[in-house]
Every structure is written in structure tokens, then in C-alpha cells.
Amino acid sequence: MDTVTVQLPLDILKAAKVPEDQATTEVKKIIVLFLYDRSTISLAKACELLGISQWEFFELNKEFGLAIHYDVEDYREDVEGIRIGDEIYRAVLGL
């Protein structure tokens, strides 16, 4: 994944109560949550970017006091993931 380096005033991290050694991880969480909350990215994409499960993402939303958005596109992505998982499962078992 391509990355970009951003310089932030230390005051921003202090105001957010983010330790310097956790800045990258925490700022990434905040940006992904912001994008998800604005419906800019899907639930699946948010989880992918953070490398966490949907349930972990739901807990993260709760921690930040944000609502869960689950729309038709999220549903379609979940159904497709289940379909692919089922195909892999059947192929492994030779069904």
C-alpha cells in the first residue's frame, strides 16, 4: 500500500490524548472513522484499511460515539464474501 507522511503539530496529538508512539495508528483510525461516518467508504473498506473485523469496527464506532451505517452495498459485499468463502470451502473439501 502506498503511504504518505503528514506532519502534525504536537498540540493536536496532545489535545486528542494520543501518545506520539501511537500517532500513526490513531490518526489512521480517526481518518477511517471520519470517512466511514461521512459514507465516503463502505464498512468493508473501513475494516480492510484498519485490518480489523466488522465486530471490532462496530466496537470502535461505539468507542468514538458514532453510528453504524450498513447499507445495500455493505450487504452485497458481505454476500459476495460469503459466496467466495463457500466456494473455497467446497473446493477444499472436494464438494
A tleap script that builds the chain and sets N, CA, C and O, in Angstrom:
source leaprc.protein.ff14SB
mol = sequence {
  NMET ASP THR VAL THR VAL GLN LEU PRO LEU
  ASP ILE LEU LYS ALA ALA LYS VAL PRO GLU
  ASP GLN ALA THR THR GLU VAL LYS LYS ILE
  ILE VAL LEU PHE LEU TYR ASP ARG SER THR
  ILE SER LEU ALA LYS ALA CYS GLU LEU LEU
  GLY ILE SER GLN TRP GLU PHE PHE GLU LEU
  ASN LYS GLU PHE GLY LEU ALA ILE HIE TYR
  ASP VAL GLU ASP TYR ARG GLU ASP VAL GLU
  GLY ILE ARG ILE GLY ASP GLU ILE TYR ARG
  ALA VAL LEU GLY CLEU
}
set mol.1.N position { 0.852 -1.174 0.000 }
set mol.1.CA position { 0.000 0.000 0.000 }
set mol.1.C position { 0.898 1.238 0.000 }
set mol.1.O position { 1.841 1.331 0.787 }
set mol.2.N position { 0.604 2.165 -0.869 }
set mol.2.CA position { 1.333 3.432 -0.885 }
set mol.2.C position { 0.973 4.228 0.359 }
set mol.2.O position { -0.149 4.144 0.860 }
set mol.3.N position { 1.933 5.001 0.853 }
set mol.3.CA position { 1.686 5.805 2.045 }
set mol.3.C position { 2.130 7.240 1.808 }
set mol.3.O position { 2.830 7.545 0.842 }
set mol.4.N position { 1.711 8.096 2.700 }
set mol.4.CA position { 2.098 9.500 2.688 }
set mol.4.C position { 2.436 9.888 4.119 }
set mol.4.O position { 1.814 9.410 5.067 }
set mol.5.N position { 3.414 10.746 4.262 }
set mol.5.CA position { 3.797 11.224 5.586 }
set mol.5.C position { 3.183 12.597 5.802 }
set mol.5.O position { 3.264 13.470 4.938 }
set mol.6.N position { 2.571 12.776 6.961 }
set mol.6.CA position { 1.924 14.037 7.299 }
set mol.6.C position { 2.540 14.560 8.585 }
set mol.6.O position { 2.745 13.804 9.535 }
set mol.7.N position { 2.830 15.834 8.614 }
set mol.7.CA position { 3.349 16.442 9.831 }
set mol.7.C position { 2.206 17.155 10.545 }
set mol.7.O position { 1.482 17.954 9.952 }
set mol.8.N position { 2.064 16.846 11.830 }
set mol.8.CA position { 1.029 17.468 12.647 }
set mol.8.C position { 1.685 18.201 13.803 }
set mol.8.O position { 2.682 17.731 14.351 }
set mol.9.N position { 1.142 19.331 14.174 }
set mol.9.CA position { 1.644 19.984 15.384 }
set mol.9.C position { 1.418 19.060 16.586 }
set mol.9.O position { 0.364 18.432 16.693 }
set mol.10.N position { 2.370 18.976 17.462 }
set mol.10.CA position { 2.275 18.131 18.648 }
set mol.10.C position { 1.049 18.481 19.485 }
set mol.10.O position { 0.501 17.620 20.173 }
set mol.11.N position { 0.622 19.726 19.430 }
set mol.11.CA position { -0.567 20.156 20.178 }
set mol.11.C position { -1.818 19.365 19.778 }
set mol.11.O position { -2.691 19.114 20.610 }
set mol.12.N position { -1.898 18.978 18.510 }
set mol.12.CA position { -3.059 18.214 18.047 }
set mol.12.C position { -3.078 16.848 18.726 }
set mol.12.O position { -4.122 16.396 19.196 }
set mol.13.N position { -1.920 16.193 18.775 }
set mol.13.CA position { -1.847 14.886 19.435 }
set mol.13.C position { -2.153 15.010 20.923 }
set mol.13.O position { -2.850 14.173 21.497 }
set mol.14.N position { -1.633 16.047 21.530 }
set mol.14.CA position { -1.891 16.257 22.951 }
set mol.14.C position { -3.376 16.500 23.205 }
set mol.14.O position { -3.941 15.953 24.152 }
set mol.15.N position { -4.002 17.310 22.372 }
set mol.15.CA position { -5.429 17.607 22.532 }
set mol.15.C position { -6.268 16.336 22.376 }
set mol.15.O position { -7.285 16.162 23.048 }
set mol.16.N position { -5.827 15.457 21.480 }
set mol.16.CA position { -6.540 14.200 21.249 }
set mol.16.C position { -6.115 13.114 22.234 }
set mol.16.O position { -6.637 11.999 22.210 }
set mol.17.N position { -5.167 13.452 23.096 }
set mol.17.CA position { -4.638 12.499 24.086 }
set mol.17.C position { -4.076 11.258 23.421 }
set mol.17.O position { -4.306 10.135 23.870 }
set mol.18.N position { -3.325 11.480 22.329 }
set mol.18.CA position { -2.702 10.393 21.586 }
set mol.18.C position { -1.201 10.424 21.856 }
set mol.18.O position { -0.542 11.421 21.559 }
set mol.19.N position { -0.651 9.341 22.417 }
set mol.19.CA position { 0.800 9.283 22.626 }
set mol.19.C position { 1.535 9.336 21.284 }
set mol.19.O position { 1.055 8.784 20.294 }
set mol.20.N position { 2.679 9.986 21.248 }
set mol.20.CA position { 3.422 10.140 19.996 }
set mol.20.C position { 3.715 8.806 19.330 }
set mol.20.O position { 3.651 8.699 18.105 }
set mol.21.N position { 4.038 7.782 20.123 }
set mol.21.CA position { 4.389 6.490 19.537 }
set mol.21.C position { 3.182 5.760 18.944 }
set mol.21.O position { 3.353 4.750 18.262 }
set mol.22.N position { 1.976 6.250 19.188 }
set mol.22.CA position { 0.760 5.657 18.627 }
set mol.22.C position { 0.098 6.579 17.604 }
set mol.22.O position { -1.016 6.315 17.151 }
set mol.23.N position { 0.783 7.655 17.246 }
set mol.23.CA position { 0.182 8.676 16.375 }
set mol.23.C position { -0.288 8.110 15.042 }
set mol.23.O position { -1.416 8.375 14.627 }
set mol.24.N position { 0.551 7.339 14.366 }
set mol.24.CA position { 0.181 6.823 13.049 }
set mol.24.C position { -1.068 5.968 13.129 }
set mol.24.O position { -2.004 6.158 12.353 }
set mol.25.N position { -1.090 5.031 14.060 }
set mol.25.CA position { -2.240 4.132 14.206 }
set mol.25.C position { -3.503 4.888 14.576 }
set mol.25.O position { -4.562 4.650 13.996 }
set mol.26.N position { -3.403 5.792 15.531 }
set mol.26.CA position { -4.584 6.514 15.996 }
set mol.26.C position { -5.121 7.495 14.960 }
set mol.26.O position { -6.334 7.616 14.788 }
set mol.27.N position { -4.229 8.193 14.273 }
set mol.27.CA position { -4.677 9.135 13.239 }
set mol.27.C position { -5.328 8.371 12.094 }
set mol.27.O position { -6.321 8.825 11.526 }
set mol.28.N position { -4.768 7.205 11.752 }
set mol.28.CA position { -5.371 6.372 10.708 }
set mol.28.C position { -6.790 5.972 11.114 }
set mol.28.O position { -7.710 6.048 10.300 }
set mol.29.N position { -6.974 5.544 12.374 }
set mol.29.CA position { -8.305 5.189 12.867 }
set mol.29.C position { -9.263 6.366 12.722 }
set mol.29.O position { -10.385 6.213 12.238 }
set mol.30.N position { -8.813 7.525 13.143 }
set mol.30.CA position { -9.666 8.712 13.118 }
set mol.30.C position { -10.075 9.059 11.683 }
set mol.30.O position { -11.231 9.395 11.429 }
set mol.31.N position { -9.132 8.976 10.758 }
set mol.31.CA position { -9.441 9.303 9.357 }
set mol.31.C position { -10.415 8.283 8.782 }
set mol.31.O position { -11.382 8.658 8.119 }
set mol.32.N position { -10.173 6.998 9.029 }
set mol.32.CA position { -11.078 5.963 8.506 }
set mol.32.C position { -12.469 6.113 9.112 }
set mol.32.O position { -13.467 6.010 8.399 }
set mol.33.N position { -12.545 6.352 10.410 }
set mol.33.CA position { -13.845 6.570 11.048 }
set mol.33.C position { -14.564 7.782 10.450 }
set mol.33.O position { -15.772 7.744 10.218 }
set mol.34.N position { -13.817 8.845 10.205 }
set mol.34.CA position { -14.392 10.049 9.604 }
set mol.34.C position { -14.960 9.725 8.217 }
set mol.34.O position { -16.085 10.109 7.900 }
set mol.35.N position { -14.182 9.019 7.397 }
set mol.35.CA position { -14.626 8.678 6.041 }
set mol.35.C position { -15.848 7.765 6.070 }
set mol.35.O position { -16.776 7.931 5.278 }
set mol.36.N position { -15.840 6.804 6.986 }
set mol.36.CA position { -16.983 5.901 7.120 }
set mol.36.C position { -18.221 6.655 7.605 }
set mol.36.O position { -19.321 6.457 7.089 }
set mol.37.N position { -18.029 7.511 8.591 }
set mol.37.CA position { -19.150 8.277 9.139 }
set mol.37.C position { -19.780 9.176 8.085 }
set mol.37.O position { -20.981 9.442 8.134 }
set mol.38.N position { -18.987 9.642 7.141 }
set mol.38.CA position { -19.488 10.502 6.059 }
set mol.38.C position { -19.954 9.698 4.853 }
set mol.38.O position { -20.289 10.264 3.813 }
set mol.39.N position { -19.973 8.360 4.999 }
set mol.39.CA position { -20.373 7.446 3.911 }
set mol.39.C position { -19.483 7.574 2.684 }
set mol.39.O position { -19.933 7.334 1.563 }
set mol.40.N position { -18.239 7.947 2.883 }
set mol.40.CA position { -17.280 8.047 1.783 }
set mol.40.C position { -16.701 6.681 1.454 }
set mol.40.O position { -16.371 6.402 0.301 }
set mol.41.N position { -16.574 5.814 2.483 }
set mol.41.CA position { -16.105 4.448 2.276 }
set mol.41.C position { -17.096 3.483 2.919 }
set mol.41.O position { -17.831 3.844 3.839 }
set mol.42.N position { -17.100 2.268 2.424 }
set mol.42.CA position { -18.017 1.250 2.948 }
set mol.42.C position { -17.480 0.637 4.237 }
set mol.42.O position { -16.332 0.854 4.623 }
set mol.43.N position { -18.332 -0.121 4.878 }
set mol.43.CA position { -17.946 -0.846 6.075 }
set mol.43.C position { -16.800 -1.802 5.755 }
set mol.43.O position { -15.817 -1.869 6.493 }
set mol.44.N position { -16.927 -2.535 4.660 }
set mol.44.CA position { -15.883 -3.492 4.272 }
set mol.44.C position { -14.551 -2.788 4.037 }
set mol.44.O position { -13.504 -3.279 4.460 }
set mol.45.N position { -14.586 -1.647 3.368 }
set mol.45.CA position { -13.351 -0.908 3.085 }
set mol.45.C position { -12.737 -0.370 4.377 }
set mol.45.O position { -11.518 -0.413 4.549 }
set mol.46.N position { -13.566 0.130 5.274 }
set mol.46.CA position { -13.067 0.634 6.555 }
set mol.46.C position { -12.357 -0.478 7.322 }
set mol.46.O position { -11.274 -0.268 7.868 }
set mol.47.N position { -12.968 -1.655 7.361 }
set mol.47.CA position { -12.368 -2.798 8.062 }
set mol.47.C position { -11.069 -3.217 7.388 }
set mol.47.O position { -10.083 -3.526 8.057 }
set mol.48.N position { -11.076 -3.223 6.074 }
set mol.48.CA position { -9.867 -3.587 5.320 }
set mol.48.C position { -8.734 -2.605 5.622 }
set mol.48.O position { -7.605 -3.023 5.879 }
set mol.49.N position { -9.025 -1.321 5.592 }
set mol.49.CA position { -7.986 -0.312 5.831 }
set mol.49.C position { -7.392 -0.410 7.232 }
set mol.49.O position { -6.201 -0.164 7.428 }
set mol.50.N position { -8.229 -0.771 8.205 }
set mol.50.CA position { -7.755 -0.869 9.581 }
set mol.50.C position { -7.268 -2.273 9.938 }
set mol.50.O position { -6.647 -2.476 10.981 }
set mol.51.N position { -7.554 -3.237 9.065 }
set mol.51.CA position { -7.133 -4.605 9.328 }
set mol.51.C position { -7.847 -5.231 10.511 }
set mol.51.O position { -7.249 -5.970 11.293 }
set mol.52.N position { -9.153 -4.922 10.636 }
set mol.52.CA position { -9.940 -5.447 11.753 }
set mol.52.C position { -11.239 -6.040 11.230 }
set mol.52.O position { -11.635 -5.793 10.091 }
set mol.53.N position { -11.902 -6.832 12.085 }
set mol.53.CA position { -13.189 -7.425 11.717 }
set mol.53.C position { -14.304 -6.379 11.813 }
set mol.53.O position { -14.123 -5.296 12.371 }
set mol.54.N position { -15.459 -6.740 11.251 }
set mol.54.CA position { -16.605 -5.836 11.349 }
set mol.54.C position { -16.992 -5.618 12.800 }
set mol.54.O position { -17.342 -4.504 13.190 }
set mol.55.N position { -16.932 -6.683 13.610 }
set mol.55.CA position { -17.310 -6.542 15.012 }
set mol.55.C position { -16.361 -5.606 15.748 }
set mol.55.O position { -16.790 -4.799 16.573 }
set mol.56.N position { -15.063 -5.715 15.445 }
set mol.56.CA position { -14.087 -4.802 16.050 }
set mol.56.C position { -14.359 -3.367 15.601 }
set mol.56.O position { -14.223 -2.424 16.381 }
set mol.57.N position { -14.746 -3.216 14.330 }
set mol.57.CA position { -15.052 -1.881 13.819 }
set mol.57.C position { -16.297 -1.318 14.489 }
set mol.57.O position { -16.352 -0.127 14.795 }
set mol.58.N position { -17.302 -2.170 14.720 }
set mol.58.CA position { -18.510 -1.725 15.418 }
set mol.58.C position { -18.152 -1.223 16.814 }
set mol.58.O position { -18.665 -0.197 17.261 }
set mol.59.N position { -17.270 -1.948 17.497 }
set mol.59.CA position { -16.825 -1.535 18.836 }
set mol.59.C position { -16.065 -0.213 18.777 }
set mol.59.O position { -16.218 0.634 19.657 }
set mol.60.N position { -15.250 -0.039 17.747 }
set mol.60.CA position { -14.504 1.212 17.576 }
set mol.60.C position { -15.460 2.377 17.359 }
set mol.60.O position { -15.270 3.455 17.921 }
set mol.61.N position { -16.488 2.159 16.544 }
set mol.61.CA position { -17.519 3.193 16.341 }
set mol.61.C position { -18.179 3.553 17.658 }
set mol.61.O position { -18.387 4.728 17.962 }
set mol.62.N position { -18.506 2.534 18.435 }
set mol.62.CA position { -19.136 2.742 19.736 }
set mol.62.C position { -18.220 3.550 20.652 }
set mol.62.O position { -18.666 4.465 21.345 }
set mol.63.N position { -16.935 3.199 20.644 }
set mol.63.CA position { -15.945 3.904 21.465 }
set mol.63.C position { -15.883 5.394 21.117 }
set mol.63.O position { -15.695 6.238 21.993 }
set mol.64.N position { -16.043 5.704 19.827 }
set mol.64.CA position { -15.991 7.094 19.374 }
set mol.64.C position { -17.373 7.751 19.341 }
set mol.64.O position { -17.496 8.920 18.973 }
set mol.65.N position { -18.411 7.004 19.722 }
set mol.65.CA position { -19.755 7.555 19.768 }
set mol.65.C position { -20.382 7.777 18.406 }
set mol.65.O position { -21.195 8.684 18.229 }
set mol.66.N position { -19.998 6.939 17.434 }
set mol.66.CA position { -20.524 7.082 16.077 }
set mol.66.C position { -21.562 6.005 15.776 }
set mol.66.O position { -21.538 4.923 16.363 }
set mol.67.N position { -22.460 6.309 14.868 }
set mol.67.CA position { -23.492 5.357 14.458 }
set mol.67.C position { -22.916 4.369 13.450 }
set mol.67.O position { -21.953 4.665 12.744 }
set mol.68.N position { -23.523 3.199 13.401 }
set mol.68.CA position { -23.139 2.181 12.422 }
set mol.68.C position { -23.986 2.398 11.176 }
set mol.68.O position { -25.208 2.524 11.257 }
set mol.69.N position { -23.328 2.440 10.026 }
set mol.69.CA position { -24.030 2.546 8.746 }
set mol.69.C position { -23.900 1.193 8.054 }
set mol.69.O position { -22.787 0.702 7.859 }
set mol.70.N position { -24.988 0.606 7.695 }
set mol.70.CA position { -24.963 -0.675 6.982 }
set mol.70.C position { -26.009 -0.570 5.899 }
set mol.70.O position { -27.209 -0.642 6.164 }
set mol.71.N position { -25.542 -0.397 4.665 }
set mol.71.CA position { -26.482 -0.178 3.571 }
set mol.71.C position { -26.470 -1.355 2.593 }
set mol.71.O position { -25.840 -2.382 2.846 }
set mol.72.N position { -27.168 -1.189 1.490 }
set mol.72.CA position { -27.299 -2.246 0.496 }
set mol.72.C position { -25.929 -2.646 -0.050 }
set mol.72.O position { -25.672 -3.831 -0.261 }
set mol.73.N position { -25.068 -1.692 -0.275 }
set mol.73.CA position { -23.729 -2.005 -0.786 }
set mol.73.C position { -22.946 -2.856 0.217 }
set mol.73.O position { -22.271 -3.807 -0.176 }
set mol.74.N position { -23.030 -2.526 1.489 }
set mol.74.CA position { -22.373 -3.336 2.523 }
set mol.74.C position { -22.927 -4.762 2.499 }
set mol.74.O position { -22.178 -5.735 2.581 }
set mol.75.N position { -24.240 -4.865 2.387 }
set mol.75.CA position { -24.885 -6.175 2.335 }
set mol.75.C position { -24.382 -6.976 1.139 }
set mol.75.O position { -24.053 -8.155 1.272 }
set mol.76.N position { -24.323 -6.343 -0.017 }
set mol.76.CA position { -23.849 -7.026 -1.235 }
set mol.76.C position { -22.412 -7.504 -1.061 }
set mol.76.O position { -22.073 -8.620 -1.457 }
set mol.77.N position { -21.563 -6.658 -0.467 }
set mol.77.CA position { -20.176 -7.053 -0.235 }
set mol.77.C position { -20.105 -8.243 0.720 }
set mol.77.O position { -19.292 -9.146 0.525 }
set mol.78.N position { -20.940 -8.248 1.735 }
set mol.78.CA position { -20.957 -9.370 2.674 }
set mol.78.C position { -21.418 -10.652 1.987 }
set mol.78.O position { -20.824 -11.712 2.182 }
set mol.79.N position { -22.471 -10.555 1.188 }
set mol.79.CA position { -22.984 -11.728 0.483 }
set mol.79.C position { -21.918 -12.266 -0.468 }
set mol.79.O position { -21.725 -13.478 -0.556 }
set mol.80.N position { -21.236 -11.390 -1.170 }
set mol.80.CA position { -20.176 -11.817 -2.085 }
set mol.80.C position { -19.045 -12.497 -1.320 }
set mol.80.O position { -18.509 -13.506 -1.775 }
set mol.81.N position { -18.685 -11.958 -0.176 }
set mol.81.CA position { -17.643 -12.574 0.651 }
set mol.81.C position { -18.050 -13.960 1.120 }
set mol.81.O position { -17.228 -14.876 1.148 }
set mol.82.N position { -19.302 -14.116 1.484 }
set mol.82.CA position { -19.819 -15.420 1.904 }
set mol.82.C position { -19.806 -16.393 0.729 }
set mol.82.O position { -19.439 -17.558 0.885 }
set mol.83.N position { -20.206 -15.913 -0.441 }
set mol.83.CA position { -20.220 -16.770 -1.639 }
set mol.83.C position { -18.815 -17.267 -1.950 }
set mol.83.O position { -18.615 -18.455 -2.204 }
set mol.84.N position { -17.846 -16.364 -1.929 }
set mol.84.CA position { -16.462 -16.740 -2.225 }
set mol.84.C position { -15.944 -17.716 -1.162 }
set mol.84.O position { -15.285 -18.705 -1.484 }
set mol.85.N position { -16.248 -17.428 0.103 }
set mol.85.CA position { -15.838 -18.331 1.176 }
set mol.85.C position { -16.437 -19.716 1.007 }
set mol.85.O position { -15.762 -20.719 1.235 }
set mol.86.N position { -17.693 -19.775 0.612 }
set mol.86.CA position { -18.364 -21.049 0.393 }
set mol.86.C position { -17.709 -21.811 -0.754 }
set mol.86.O position { -17.514 -23.022 -0.661 }
set mol.87.N position { -17.370 -21.111 -1.832 }
set mol.87.CA position { -16.703 -21.759 -2.973 }
set mol.87.C position { -15.354 -22.339 -2.549 }
set mol.87.O position { -15.005 -23.457 -2.928 }
set mol.88.N position { -14.610 -21.580 -1.770 }
set mol.88.CA position { -13.300 -22.057 -1.298 }
set mol.88.C position { -13.491 -23.272 -0.398 }
set mol.88.O position { -12.783 -24.269 -0.537 }
set mol.89.N position { -14.435 -23.191 0.512 }
set mol.89.CA position { -14.742 -24.288 1.429 }
set mol.89.C position { -15.086 -25.558 0.657 }
set mol.89.O position { -14.567 -26.632 0.959 }
set mol.90.N position { -15.953 -25.434 -0.328 }
set mol.90.CA position { -16.372 -26.603 -1.125 }
set mol.90.C position { -15.208 -27.152 -1.942 }
set mol.90.O position { -15.078 -28.366 -2.097 }
set mol.91.N position { -14.362 -26.270 -2.465 }
set mol.91.CA position { -13.220 -26.730 -3.258 }
set mol.91.C position { -12.234 -27.500 -2.391 }
set mol.91.O position { -11.702 -28.530 -2.807 }
set mol.92.N position { -11.993 -26.997 -1.181 }
set mol.92.CA position { -11.065 -27.661 -0.259 }
set mol.92.C position { -11.590 -29.045 0.121 }
set mol.92.O position { -10.823 -30.004 0.205 }
set mol.93.N position { -12.890 -29.139 0.347 }
set mol.93.CA position { -13.496 -30.424 0.743 }
set mol.93.C position { -13.825 -31.322 -0.455 }
set mol.93.O position { -14.205 -32.481 -0.288 }
set mol.94.N position { -13.673 -30.774 -1.656 }
set mol.94.CA position { -13.967 -31.554 -2.855 }
set mol.94.C position { -15.448 -31.789 -3.053 }
set mol.94.O position { -15.853 -32.824 -3.581 }
set mol.95.N position { -16.255 -30.837 -2.635 }
set mol.95.CA position { -17.711 -30.973 -2.770 }
set mol.95.C position { -18.206 -30.438 -4.096 }
set mol.95.O position { -19.406 -30.477 -4.368 }
savepdb mol mol.pdb
quit
